[in-house]
Amino acid sequence: LNNKGEFISDEEAKNIYNGTIDKIKYASVDKLGKRIKKYDAIDKHIEAICSLKEVDIKSISESNFRIVVDCINSTGSLIIPKLLERLGVYDIILMNDDVTGDFAHNPEPIPDNIIDVVDVVRRNKADVGFVVDPDVDRLAIVMEDGGLFGEEYTLVSIADYILSLNGGGNSVSNMSSSQALKDVTMWYGGNYYSAPVGEVNVIEEMKRRGAIIGGEGNGGVIYPKLHYGRDAVLGIALFLSLLARTGKRCSELRSKYPNYVILKEKIELKDNVNPDSILLNISRILKEKKIDIDDRDGLKVLYNKEWVHIRKSNTEPIIRIYAESNNENSAKRLIEEIKSLIYLK
């Protein structure tokens, strides 16, 4: 992280490396510097969130929400209950709130891993359920009827709220995120921009475009007015403000947004298969068909109201394929079309 608490970019990392690697002077054992301990970071972060005019504490408190939170046995247990009480929410049902780091389930907040939360929300007739990951930068939402709001729509709904308050503005998400954010941004006359996958890339594009809201479709919300970084704690405060001000149930709010379907698949490559050559071959075929391609991060093919994104993994011998359309069958068709190109000789 840099001195602003932001992830450093590739260029910044190279500058640091090139500027210091040959100039390092090692301290002697009795001059290793000092360690500073801070015990009020959580309280300061909560107060920074609650001082935002967009966070409507009065409306939230008056709504008397009943909220379920899955803290996944990690740092969410330390901050989310404090935040909710500061917002005037006291009817809170906590799950997995012992800070052991021994996760009660796979900690990625995706549908397959949050079935228990759905059940608790239904049985307790809660207004909303929140699920975070261990470092509390991703936020998934369970609706009052037990349905999933959709992690892609965490950012979409909060962007709707922020853009409505500002009378519009620009937004940014990564290239594998839902086009619903573009639709919502256009409702308010703003411009939407995409960035290669990776939080630092989204942040750089947000700065370049003067975006007032951005993030990633995995439930990561970035609001520069507070700081440039994904923040599920902030996301909870903003979502509750939206819910309280509209007076709508989660399911009613979700029905407001375009209903896209994103499917994700991965293709495991055999030994010695070069993923770059596969992407080059796909690119060549698509260009021969006069199909426009965005090649900033793998290959992304944009059609009318649907897209498919092909990326190689940097850590595994696989190729990832993401596709979005207005129904599951169309998304499957997009994936199958790309898979058929991968196996061409």
ZIGIKA-V821565 format. One record per pair of residues at least 6 apart in sequence whose ideal C-beta (glycine too) atoms are under 7 Angstrom apart, sorted by sequence separation. I is the first residue (numbers start at 1). J is the second residue. If there is no record, write none. Layout:
BEGIN
i	j
I	J
I	J
END
This chain:
BEGIN
i	j
1	7
2	8
27	33
49	55
71	77
132	138
142	148
143	149
163	169
185	191
186	192
195	201
215	221
222	228
269	275
287	293
293	299
294	300
301	307
325	331
1	8
50	57
106	113
132	139
142	149
185	192
195	202
215	222
222	229
243	250
246	253
286	293
293	300
300	307
301	308
312	319
313	320
324	331
84	92
96	104
105	113
121	129
141	149
173	181
206	214
214	222
222	230
226	234
293	301
294	302
323	331
71	80
130	139
131	140
221	230
300	309
310	319
311	320
325	334
2	12
171	181
182	192
195	205
213	223
220	230
221	231
243	253
283	293
291	301
292	302
69	80
81	92
130	141
131	142
140	151
181	192
223	234
298	309
299	310
310	321
323	334
117	129
129	141
159	171
193	205
202	214
212	224
283	295
298	310
323	335
81	94
128	141
129	142
141	154
202	215
221	234
298	311
308	321
309	322
117	131
128	142
140	154
171	185
202	216
216	230
221	235
297	311
298	312
308	322
321	335
128	143
139	154
215	230
286	301
308	323
128	144
193	209
206	222
283	299
67	84
114	131
127	144
199	216
282	299
307	324
321	338
126	144
155	173
206	224
306	324
171	190
175	194
203	222
279	298
306	325
77	97
168	188
170	190
174	194
175	195
202	222
279	299
77	98
78	99
121	142
163	184
167	188
168	189
169	190
170	191
171	192
172	193
173	194
174	195
175	196
176	197
199	220
305	326
67	89
77	99
95	117
109	131
156	178
159	181
163	185
168	190
174	196
175	197
69	92
71	94
73	96
109	132
170	193
172	195
174	197
319	342
65	89
67	91
71	95
72	96
109	133
118	142
122	146
156	180
160	184
164	188
306	330
66	91
67	92
68	93
69	94
70	95
71	96
73	98
74	99
95	120
108	133
117	142
121	146
152	177
156	181
159	184
163	188
203	228
61	87
65	91
69	95
70	96
71	97
73	99
107	133
114	140
152	178
155	181
159	185
308	334
60	87
61	88
64	91
68	95
73	100
74	101
93	120
107	134
153	180
163	190
174	201
308	335
60	88
73	101
114	142
118	146
152	180
156	184
174	202
282	310
306	334
310	338
60	89
73	102
109	138
173	202
57	87
73	103
172	202
308	338
57	88
72	103
73	104
93	124
109	140
199	230
279	310
72	104
46	79
93	126
172	205
279	312
172	206
72	107
42	78
46	82
50	86
276	312
42	79
46	83
111	148
172	209
275	312
170	209
172	211
177	216
178	217
42	82
46	86
170	210
171	211
177	217
110	151
170	211
173	214
176	217
278	319
109	151
170	212
171	213
172	214
173	215
174	216
169	212
171	214
173	216
70	114
169	213
173	217
275	319
166	212
70	117
269	317
68	117
268	317
269	318
162	212
163	213
268	318
269	319
162	213
267	318
68	120
266	318
267	319
68	121
266	319
159	213
266	320
267	321
68	124
76	132
264	320
265	321
282	338
285	341
79	136
66	124
68	126
264	322
67	126
75	134
282	341
66	126
67	127
72	132
74	134
75	135
76	136
155	215
262	322
263	323
282	342
66	127
67	128
68	129
69	130
70	131
71	132
72	133
75	136
162	223
65	127
72	134
155	217
262	324
65	128
67	130
158	221
261	324
281	344
260	324
261	325
278	342
152	217
154	219
260	325
263	328
151	217
155	221
260	326
261	327
151	218
154	221
259	326
261	328
151	219
263	331
262	331
263	332
261	331
265	335
263	335
267	339
184	257
183	258
267	342
158	235
161	238
180	257
180	258
140	219
138	218
139	219
158	238
161	241
180	260
138	219
154	235
158	239
161	242
179	260
138	220
139	221
157	239
178	260
137	220
158	242
178	262
157	242
138	230
137	230
139	232
137	231
138	232
137	232
136	232
139	235
157	253
136	233
139	236
141	239
132	232
196	296
197	297
149	250
153	254
156	257
196	297
147	251
153	257
144	249
149	254
130	236
144	250
145	251
143	250
144	251
54	162
143	251
141	250
109	219
152	262
54	165
143	254
197	311
128	243
175	294
128	250
175	297
175	300
179	307
176	309
175	309
179	324
176	322
178	324
83	233
87	237
80	233
83	236
87	240
79	233
83	237
80	236
52	225
52	226
65	240
49	226
48	226
60	240
60	241
63	244
55	237
59	241
55	238
49	233
54	238
60	244
49	234
56	241
59	244
55	241
59	245
54	241
45	233
49	237
56	244
56	245
9	200
7	199
7	200
9	204
6	203
5	227
6	228
6	229
5	229
END
